[in-house]
Amino acid sequence: MAFNKRIKIKALLEDDHLGQSVTVMGWVRTKRSNKNVSFIAINDGSTIKNFQVVADPNQISEDILKKASTGACLKVQGQIVASQGSGQSSELVAQNIEILGEADPDTYPLQPKKHSLEFLREIAHLRIRTNTFGAVFRVRHALAFAVHKYFNDKGFFYIHTPIITASDAEGAGETFKVTTLDLKNPPKTEDGKIDFKADFFERETNLTVSGQLEGELAAMGLGEIYTFGPTFRAENSNTARHLAEFWMIEPEMAFYDAEDNQNLAEEFLKYVISYALENCKDDLDFLDKRAAEEEVSKPADQRNELGLLDRLKFVAENEFQRLTYTEAIEILKNSNQNKKKKFQYLVEKWGVDLQSEHERYLVEKHFKKPVILTDYPKEIKAFYMRQNEDGKTVAAMDILFPGIGEIVGGSQREERLELLVNRMKEMHIPTEEMWWYLDTRRFGATPHAGFGLGFERLVQFVTGMGNIRDVIAFPRTPGHAEF
């Protein structure tokens, strides 16, 4: 007989199972007992809601009930009956309880009390069992599914771009090196440099910072593609906004210009947020209440005017504000924040790179809605962005969200070979190593565009979590590669 003839708690709660004999498996969240009965709240991860098991000590041995402590894993067989207590319509009267795994109450760290997020990061291998992180990772799953559904339904093709690459798409140089050489005694060339000819790939390689360049190659044959995979930045930033390993969604589209790109990105964001609102109601209700409790502890000027659910609905239902970088600089220069020197980085002249505080001011204070910023100075943007006719700006766009700042960055790509080569030379990017990329401009070039979305930033926005380390199961940050 199969061991796993169980029903998930989510299914139990969605349909009427009164009078049925069922098997439930899960972990004990809480237990309370009196002389006559024990009430055990069990959760199996399928939903944020627990299911109550009622255990009669005349039916279930004292030894079993003692071991059914918080954190223990149980297999419970019994009958579903109408609940006598408040909070649930039905409960499971246990006829047999099997302890699948014990959890010593003296050493199990997740006892039923409030734990700080900092403490839970230290036990990331267990934190997924809490209500907060169970909710976050169910929402994360739903968003990932919505990403694939959106692009599939629009006729895009999913491309797996390489994790190991010889290119640095952003040109920032903050890459993790990949090698099989003996680091204690690497082979050297005659001039004393490491001889990468002796390495596995016979050249210097690194973990990818972006799948964009390879995505462009695929779009030149398939039309519309997207990538969704891990990317890596060796940026020594110990902040609530940065990870060394994160996931990126990067669509690339042939026959798209800058406006088409903006339209797609806005439609895409509204779709995935709406999907979460429709399919993660219980989890988002919980996270909404959690976020409201957190808001109370913030200084008044840092509080969100809208609650989490209201923010999500507002983004899903309203048009994004579109304006150029030049228009944004004028707004920021003339703002009270700037005039009263309340910005950490004052906005004094055209050409400066916008900081998170500037982006959030535009979104949260000035327009009070998501913003699409376009036409940035070419000096502060990547080599592959299409140069505008003014000679000063490129056809770039960033989408800015409340509480997050930049959530999407993209552009129309430069399809004109001569202009692209000249820009690469200006930025000291070796054209001979990028011959394969330039071939797409030599043979059948077409206007095309794309954008990148850091998936964790999206999950952060949708769940209301303040720290990006709390929306990925096992965060990789400077000094931390546990689990």
Backbone torsions as a table, in degrees:
resi	resn	phi	psi	omega
1	MET	NA	135.1	-178.8
2	ALA	-63.2	137.6	179.0
3	PHE	-67.4	-38.9	-169.5
4	ASN	-98.6	67.1	173.6
5	LYS	-99.1	56.8	-172.7
6	ARG	-104.5	164.5	171.0
7	ILE	-115.5	136.2	179.4
8	LYS	-74.2	149.4	-177.9
9	ILE	-62.2	-36.2	178.0
10	LYS	-58.2	-43.9	179.1
11	ALA	-67.7	-36.9	178.2
12	LEU	-60.0	-40.0	-175.7
13	LEU	-79.0	-23.4	-175.2
14	GLU	-84.4	-25.2	-177.3
15	ASP	-126.3	162.9	179.2
16	ASP	-83.3	116.0	179.8
17	HIS	-118.6	18.3	-176.8
18	LEU	-55.3	133.3	177.6
19	GLY	85.6	-8.4	-177.6
20	GLN	-86.3	147.6	172.3
21	SER	-89.4	127.3	-175.3
22	VAL	-135.8	164.5	171.3
23	THR	-119.3	127.8	179.1
24	VAL	-121.8	141.0	174.3
25	MET	-128.3	143.9	179.3
26	GLY	173.4	-173.0	-177.2
27	TRP	-105.3	142.1	-179.6
28	VAL	-73.8	126.3	174.1
29	ARG	-92.5	-49.2	178.2
30	THR	-145.0	159.0	174.1
31	LYS	-144.7	134.8	172.5
32	ARG	-133.6	143.3	-173.5
33	SER	-136.2	149.9	163.9
34	ASN	-129.1	-170.9	-175.6
35	LYS	-62.6	-31.8	-171.2
36	ASN	-94.9	-25.6	-171.4
37	VAL	-159.4	152.9	171.7
38	SER	-115.2	137.2	176.1
39	PHE	-110.3	118.6	-176.2
40	ILE	-117.1	121.0	175.4
41	ALA	-89.9	120.4	-175.3
42	ILE	-117.8	143.8	-178.9
43	ASN	-136.3	135.7	-178.2
44	ASP	-114.8	9.4	177.0
45	GLY	87.6	-12.0	-177.6
46	SER	-74.3	-19.0	-178.9
47	THR	-155.6	160.7	178.4
48	ILE	-72.0	-19.0	-175.7
49	LYS	-81.6	140.1	173.7
50	ASN	-86.6	165.1	172.9
51	PHE	-122.6	136.0	-175.8
52	GLN	-86.3	127.1	173.6
53	VAL	-105.4	129.9	177.8
54	VAL	-105.7	120.5	-175.7
55	ALA	-119.0	121.7	178.1
56	ASP	-89.2	122.9	-179.3
57	PRO	-61.5	-17.5	174.4
58	ASN	-76.3	-20.0	-178.5
59	GLN	-100.9	-38.8	-176.9
60	ILE	-111.8	131.8	-173.6
61	SER	-64.6	152.6	-179.7
62	GLU	-60.6	-37.3	-179.0
63	ASP	-63.2	-42.4	179.0
64	ILE	-65.5	-45.5	-178.4
65	LEU	-64.2	-34.4	178.7
66	LYS	-65.7	-39.1	-178.8
67	LYS	-77.8	-14.1	-179.7
68	ALA	-82.5	57.9	-177.7
69	SER	-95.3	170.6	-179.5
70	THR	-51.6	128.7	179.3
71	GLY	96.4	-21.2	179.4
72	ALA	-67.9	151.3	178.8
73	CYS	-104.8	129.9	-173.7
74	LEU	-123.2	152.3	165.4
75	LYS	-116.3	119.8	-175.0
76	VAL	-120.4	126.1	173.8
77	GLN	-113.3	136.6	-178.9
78	GLY	178.8	-162.3	-174.7
79	GLN	-118.3	139.6	177.0
80	ILE	-82.6	126.4	178.8
81	VAL	-129.2	163.7	175.2
82	ALA	-66.4	137.8	-176.4
83	SER	-79.9	140.4	177.0
84	GLN	-86.0	-25.4	-176.5
85	GLY	-91.4	174.6	178.4
86	SER	-88.0	160.7	175.3
87	GLY	99.2	-19.9	177.1
88	GLN	-150.3	149.0	-176.7
89	SER	-87.6	-24.5	-179.6
90	SER	-141.4	164.5	178.9
91	GLU	-149.2	168.7	-176.6
92	LEU	-109.4	116.3	175.4
93	VAL	-85.9	115.6	-172.6
94	ALA	-75.2	130.6	170.6
95	GLN	-103.1	-25.4	176.9
96	ASN	-152.7	135.0	175.6
97	ILE	-125.2	128.5	176.3
98	GLU	-114.8	129.9	177.1
99	ILE	-83.7	110.7	179.4
100	LEU	-82.6	-31.9	179.3
101	GLY	-158.5	126.8	-179.7
102	GLU	-81.8	160.2	173.3
103	ALA	-140.6	103.5	-177.0
104	ASP	-59.4	119.0	-177.9
105	PRO	-60.2	-23.8	-178.7
106	ASP	-78.0	-20.8	-176.6
107	THR	-122.3	-15.4	-179.9
108	TYR	-71.4	120.0	-170.7
109	PRO	-77.4	-12.1	-175.4
110	LEU	-102.4	59.9	175.9
111	GLN	-71.9	157.0	-174.2
112	PRO	-70.8	81.0	174.0
113	LYS	-152.9	172.5	-178.3
114	LYS	-76.7	129.2	178.3
115	HIS	-115.6	143.7	177.5
116	SER	-73.8	153.1	178.0
117	LEU	-64.5	-32.7	177.6
118	GLU	-61.9	-44.8	178.6
119	PHE	-63.4	-41.9	-177.1
120	LEU	-67.7	-29.1	175.4
121	ARG	-63.7	-30.3	179.7
122	GLU	-72.2	-21.4	177.9
123	ILE	-122.5	51.6	-176.5
124	ALA	-59.7	-21.9	179.3
125	HIS	-72.2	-16.4	-179.9
126	LEU	-114.2	-17.8	-169.5
127	ARG	-65.5	-20.1	-179.8
128	ILE	-65.7	-14.4	178.4
129	ARG	-80.4	-7.6	179.5
130	THR	-83.6	161.2	178.3
131	ASN	-58.7	-46.2	-176.0
132	THR	-60.6	-50.4	-174.6
133	PHE	-78.0	-28.8	171.3
134	GLY	-59.1	-44.3	179.3
135	ALA	-64.1	-46.4	-178.2
136	VAL	-58.2	-44.6	-173.4
137	PHE	-81.7	-22.0	169.8
138	ARG	-70.5	-39.8	176.8
139	VAL	-65.4	-40.9	178.3
140	ARG	-58.5	-44.3	177.8
141	HIS	-59.2	-46.5	-177.5
142	ALA	-62.1	-40.1	178.9
143	LEU	-65.7	-41.2	178.5
144	ALA	-62.5	-42.2	178.3
145	PHE	-63.5	-41.3	-179.3
146	ALA	-63.9	-35.6	177.6
147	VAL	-58.9	-51.5	-178.9
148	HIS	-64.5	-39.8	-178.7
149	LYS	-64.6	-44.3	-179.0
150	TYR	-58.4	-52.9	-175.9
151	PHE	-69.3	-38.0	177.4
152	ASN	-61.0	-45.5	-178.3
153	ASP	-66.1	-22.9	178.5
154	LYS	-91.2	0.3	177.2
155	GLY	86.8	15.6	175.4
156	PHE	-79.0	155.6	177.0
157	PHE	-110.2	136.3	-178.1
158	TYR	-84.7	120.1	-178.1
159	ILE	-113.2	133.4	174.3
160	HIS	-93.5	106.0	179.3
161	THR	-88.2	157.9	-171.2
162	PRO	-67.7	144.1	173.9
163	ILE	-81.1	-39.0	177.3
164	ILE	-97.5	127.4	-174.7
165	THR	-144.2	162.2	176.5
166	ALA	-103.0	0.4	-177.6
167	SER	-110.5	156.1	174.5
168	ASP	-117.9	93.6	-169.6
169	ALA	-54.7	-38.8	-175.8
170	GLU	-85.6	-15.1	-178.0
171	GLY	71.1	17.6	-175.4
172	ALA	-87.9	-18.3	177.0
173	GLY	77.6	4.2	-177.3
174	GLU	-94.9	70.0	-174.5
175	THR	-116.3	154.9	171.7
176	PHE	-89.4	123.2	-177.8
177	LYS	-77.0	146.5	177.5
178	VAL	-118.0	125.0	-179.5
179	THR	-154.7	154.9	171.5
180	THR	-111.1	5.2	-179.4
181	LEU	-68.9	153.9	175.5
182	ASP	-73.5	109.1	-174.7
183	LEU	-67.1	-23.9	179.1
184	LYS	-76.8	-26.2	-178.5
185	ASN	-148.6	67.8	-176.7
186	PRO	-72.2	148.7	176.2
187	PRO	-65.7	146.9	-177.0
188	LYS	-120.9	152.3	172.7
189	THR	-83.0	176.1	-178.2
190	GLU	-61.2	-30.5	-179.7
191	ASP	-92.0	14.1	171.3
192	GLY	88.2	2.6	178.5
193	LYS	-86.4	160.1	178.0
194	ILE	-64.3	132.3	-178.1
195	ASP	-90.2	93.0	-178.0
196	PHE	-73.7	-10.4	174.7
197	LYS	-62.5	-23.8	179.8
198	ALA	-88.4	-1.6	-178.4
199	ASP	-82.8	171.5	-175.8
200	PHE	-55.1	-48.2	-177.5
201	PHE	-92.1	2.1	179.4
202	GLU	61.0	25.0	176.0
203	ARG	-165.2	168.7	178.9
204	GLU	-73.2	131.2	179.4
205	THR	-133.8	163.9	-178.5
206	ASN	-149.2	167.4	172.5
207	LEU	-73.5	144.2	-172.9
208	THR	-66.2	143.4	171.7
209	VAL	-100.0	-12.1	-179.3
210	SER	-171.4	146.3	174.7
211	GLY	-95.0	9.1	-171.1
212	GLN	-61.3	-49.2	-173.4
213	LEU	-62.0	-43.5	176.6
214	GLU	-67.6	-33.1	176.1
215	GLY	-61.7	-39.9	177.0
216	GLU	-60.5	-41.5	179.5
217	LEU	-58.8	-43.8	-178.2
218	ALA	-67.7	-37.5	-179.5
219	ALA	-65.1	-25.8	179.5
220	MET	-73.0	-5.3	175.4
221	GLY	-123.3	-30.9	-176.5
222	LEU	-102.6	-10.7	177.3
223	GLY	92.2	-69.3	-177.9
224	GLU	-132.5	119.5	-178.4
225	ILE	-132.7	167.1	169.7
226	TYR	-145.4	150.9	172.7
227	THR	-114.8	152.5	177.1
228	PHE	-151.3	96.3	-174.9
229	GLY	-158.1	177.7	-177.9
230	PRO	-74.7	143.4	174.8
231	THR	-133.7	161.1	-168.5
232	PHE	-137.1	133.1	176.0
233	ARG	-131.7	123.1	178.5
234	ALA	-88.0	52.5	-179.1
235	GLU	-94.7	121.6	-174.3
236	ASN	-81.0	64.5	-177.9
237	SER	-112.1	109.4	179.3
238	ASN	-94.9	68.2	-176.6
239	THR	-124.6	173.0	179.2
240	ALA	-78.0	0.5	-175.1
241	ARG	-115.8	-5.4	-172.7
242	HIS	-121.7	142.8	172.2
243	LEU	-131.4	151.6	175.9
244	ALA	-82.6	-25.1	177.3
245	GLU	-129.9	122.7	-178.6
246	PHE	-149.5	172.5	-176.1
247	TRP	-108.8	139.4	-178.0
248	MET	-123.3	140.4	172.9
249	ILE	-108.2	121.1	-174.3
250	GLU	-135.7	93.9	173.0
251	PRO	-80.6	145.8	173.8
252	GLU	-133.1	131.6	-172.3
253	MET	-130.4	120.9	169.6
254	ALA	-70.3	151.9	176.8
255	PHE	66.3	28.4	175.9
256	TYR	-116.5	139.6	170.0
257	ASP	-105.5	-172.3	-174.4
258	ALA	-60.8	-39.5	-178.7
259	GLU	-70.3	-39.7	175.5
260	ASP	-57.7	-41.2	-179.2
261	ASN	-61.5	-45.7	178.8
262	GLN	-63.0	-43.3	-179.0
263	ASN	-61.7	-43.3	-179.7
264	LEU	-63.8	-46.2	-177.1
265	ALA	-62.5	-41.3	179.4
266	GLU	-66.4	-45.6	179.4
267	GLU	-61.2	-42.3	-179.3
268	PHE	-61.7	-48.5	-178.9
269	LEU	-62.1	-42.4	179.4
270	LYS	-64.3	-36.9	-178.8
271	TYR	-64.9	-51.0	-174.2
272	VAL	-68.8	-34.6	177.2
273	ILE	-67.7	-42.0	177.6
274	SER	-63.0	-37.9	178.7
275	TYR	-60.9	-43.9	179.2
276	ALA	-64.4	-41.8	179.3
277	LEU	-60.6	-37.2	-177.5
278	GLU	-79.8	-31.0	-170.0
279	ASN	-111.4	-4.5	-177.8
280	CYS	-127.6	39.2	-170.6
281	LYS	-58.8	-49.7	-177.4
282	ASP	-62.3	-43.8	-179.2
283	ASP	-66.7	-41.8	-179.5
284	LEU	-71.2	-32.7	173.6
285	ASP	-59.9	-44.7	179.1
286	PHE	-63.5	-46.8	-177.9
287	LEU	-67.9	-29.8	176.1
288	ASP	-63.9	-45.8	178.5
289	LYS	-65.4	-40.3	179.4
290	ARG	-61.9	-44.2	179.9
291	ALA	-64.2	-37.9	179.4
292	ALA	-63.2	-39.4	177.5
293	GLU	-65.0	-37.6	178.9
294	GLU	-67.9	-35.8	-178.5
295	GLU	-59.3	-36.2	-176.7
296	VAL	-59.4	-32.7	-176.5
297	SER	-83.6	-6.0	-178.8
298	LYS	-86.6	153.9	171.4
299	PRO	-59.2	148.3	-173.4
300	ALA	-55.0	-37.3	-175.8
301	ASP	-77.0	-7.2	179.3
302	GLN	-105.5	0.8	-177.2
303	ARG	-80.2	146.3	174.4
304	ASN	-74.2	137.5	177.5
305	GLU	-72.4	-29.2	-179.9
306	LEU	-109.8	146.1	172.7
307	GLY	-70.6	171.2	-175.4
308	LEU	-57.4	-52.7	-177.6
309	LEU	-61.7	-39.4	179.4
310	ASP	-66.3	-37.0	177.1
311	ARG	-62.4	-44.8	-178.8
312	LEU	-63.0	-44.7	179.5
313	LYS	-64.5	-39.3	-178.8
314	PHE	-62.0	-44.5	179.8
315	VAL	-66.0	-41.6	-176.9
316	ALA	-68.3	-26.5	-170.5
317	GLU	-106.5	-7.8	-174.9
318	ASN	-117.9	149.5	176.5
319	GLU	-66.7	141.9	175.4
320	PHE	-77.5	144.7	176.9
321	GLN	-78.9	129.7	179.6
322	ARG	-113.8	132.1	176.0
323	LEU	-156.2	162.1	-179.0
324	THR	-83.4	161.0	174.4
325	TYR	-55.2	-42.7	-178.2
326	THR	-60.4	-43.4	177.7
327	GLU	-65.0	-38.2	-179.6
328	ALA	-65.2	-40.0	179.6
329	ILE	-61.0	-41.1	179.3
330	GLU	-63.5	-43.3	178.6
331	ILE	-60.8	-45.8	-177.5
332	LEU	-67.7	-42.4	-179.7
333	LYS	-60.4	-37.7	-175.6
334	ASN	-92.5	3.9	-178.2
335	SER	-76.3	153.1	176.3
336	ASN	-60.7	-36.0	179.2
337	GLN	-56.2	-42.0	-178.0
338	ASN	-76.8	-44.8	-178.0
339	LYS	-63.2	-35.9	-179.7
340	LYS	-91.1	9.7	177.0
341	LYS	57.3	39.6	177.6
342	LYS	-89.5	-16.3	172.1
343	PHE	-74.1	140.5	173.5
344	GLN	-66.2	-38.4	177.2
345	TYR	-112.3	106.8	-177.6
346	LEU	-70.7	143.0	178.5
347	VAL	-96.3	108.2	-174.0
348	GLU	-114.7	-28.0	-176.6
349	LYS	-149.7	158.5	176.0
350	TRP	-64.0	138.3	176.2
351	GLY	112.4	-13.7	179.6
352	VAL	-74.3	150.0	176.1
353	ASP	-80.3	130.6	-177.7
354	LEU	-72.2	138.8	177.4
355	GLN	-94.6	168.4	-179.7
356	SER	-56.7	-38.5	-178.7
357	GLU	-63.9	-34.6	178.5
358	HIS	-70.8	-43.4	179.7
359	GLU	-61.0	-43.9	-177.9
360	ARG	-69.8	-32.0	176.7
361	TYR	-61.9	-46.5	-179.1
362	LEU	-59.9	-41.8	-174.9
363	VAL	-78.4	-47.8	-168.5
364	GLU	-90.5	-30.3	-175.7
365	LYS	-106.2	-45.0	-171.8
366	HIS	-83.3	-59.0	-176.5
367	PHE	-93.1	-25.3	-177.1
368	LYS	55.8	41.5	175.4
369	LYS	-164.9	164.4	176.4
370	PRO	-58.8	147.3	-174.6
371	VAL	-124.4	136.6	169.4
372	ILE	-107.2	112.8	178.2
373	LEU	-95.8	134.2	-175.5
374	THR	-127.9	166.9	169.6
375	ASP	57.2	64.4	178.9
376	TYR	-81.0	158.6	172.3
377	PRO	-59.3	136.9	-175.5
378	LYS	-65.4	-26.6	-178.0
379	GLU	-63.8	-25.1	-176.5
380	ILE	-105.3	12.7	-179.0
381	LYS	-125.5	167.9	-172.2
382	ALA	-72.6	162.4	-173.5
383	PHE	-65.2	-25.6	-170.7
384	TYR	-87.4	1.7	-176.1
385	MET	-83.5	140.0	-174.2
386	ARG	-67.4	130.3	-178.7
387	GLN	-78.9	132.8	178.6
388	ASN	-78.7	166.2	-175.7
389	GLU	-65.0	-22.8	-177.8
390	ASP	-73.1	-9.6	178.9
391	GLY	75.3	-3.5	-176.8
392	LYS	-112.1	-28.2	-172.1
393	THR	-121.0	165.8	176.8
394	VAL	-123.1	160.1	-176.2
395	ALA	-81.3	57.5	-179.7
396	ALA	-93.8	162.7	171.2
397	MET	-147.7	141.7	168.8
398	ASP	-123.0	140.2	173.1
399	ILE	-106.2	128.2	-175.8
400	LEU	-111.1	132.8	-178.0
401	PHE	-117.8	151.6	176.0
402	PRO	-62.4	139.2	176.8
403	GLY	78.6	-14.3	-173.6
404	ILE	-117.7	-39.5	-168.1
405	GLY	84.5	-137.8	-176.2
406	GLU	-66.8	126.2	177.2
407	ILE	-116.5	-25.3	178.1
408	VAL	-133.9	138.5	171.4
409	GLY	-131.3	134.6	-178.6
410	GLY	-162.2	-176.0	179.5
411	SER	-169.6	164.0	159.8
412	GLN	-76.0	137.7	-177.1
413	ARG	-87.3	150.2	178.6
414	GLU	-75.6	110.6	-178.1
415	GLU	-96.4	-7.5	-177.5
416	ARG	-87.0	114.2	-171.5
417	LEU	-54.3	-50.1	-174.7
418	GLU	-62.0	-44.6	-179.4
419	LEU	-66.0	-37.5	179.8
420	LEU	-67.0	-45.1	179.9
421	VAL	-62.0	-44.2	179.4
422	ASN	-61.4	-40.5	-179.6
423	ARG	-67.4	-39.4	178.7
424	MET	-63.2	-40.7	178.6
425	LYS	-65.0	-40.7	177.5
426	GLU	-58.9	-36.0	-175.7
427	MET	-98.1	11.1	176.2
428	HIS	58.0	40.7	175.4
429	ILE	-100.4	120.4	-172.9
430	PRO	-65.4	111.6	-177.4
431	THR	-67.8	-30.3	-177.9
432	GLU	-67.5	-31.6	178.1
433	GLU	-76.6	-19.7	-177.0
434	MET	-105.0	26.9	-177.6
435	TRP	-56.0	-37.4	-177.9
436	TRP	-66.2	-35.9	178.4
437	TYR	-70.8	-42.7	-179.1
438	LEU	-68.1	-25.3	177.4
439	ASP	-59.0	-31.0	179.9
440	THR	-68.7	-18.4	175.3
441	ARG	-92.9	-22.4	179.0
442	ARG	-78.6	-34.9	-172.0
443	PHE	-120.2	105.0	174.3
444	GLY	67.7	41.5	179.8
445	ALA	-63.6	149.1	177.8
446	THR	-147.5	152.2	171.0
447	PRO	-56.2	134.1	178.0
448	HIS	-153.1	162.7	-173.8
449	ALA	-152.0	167.8	177.8
450	GLY	-173.1	174.1	178.2
451	PHE	-149.7	165.8	176.5
452	GLY	-123.5	137.5	177.8
453	LEU	-126.1	118.7	173.7
454	GLY	-70.6	113.2	-172.4
455	PHE	-60.1	-38.9	-178.9
456	GLU	-64.1	-33.4	176.7
457	ARG	-63.7	-39.5	177.5
458	LEU	-64.3	-46.1	-179.9
459	VAL	-62.1	-39.2	177.6
460	GLN	-58.8	-47.2	-178.5
461	PHE	-62.3	-44.9	-174.2
462	VAL	-72.0	-32.2	-178.1
463	THR	-92.8	-14.7	-178.9
464	GLY	76.5	12.4	180.0
465	MET	-75.4	137.3	-174.2
466	GLY	-80.9	-21.1	-174.8
467	ASN	-122.0	129.5	-176.7
468	ILE	-62.8	-21.6	179.2
469	ARG	-69.7	-12.2	-177.8
470	ASP	-99.5	8.9	178.3
471	VAL	-120.7	6.5	173.1
472	ILE	-126.1	139.8	-169.1
473	ALA	-59.3	-46.3	-175.3
474	PHE	-131.1	85.9	-172.6
475	PRO	-64.3	139.9	175.5
476	ARG	-110.3	113.3	-177.7
477	THR	-137.5	167.4	-179.1
478	PRO	-51.1	123.7	177.7
479	GLY	83.7	0.4	-175.9
480	HIS	-132.6	111.0	173.7
481	ALA	-138.9	35.2	178.8
482	GLU	-72.6	170.8	175.7
483	PHE	62.3	NA	NA
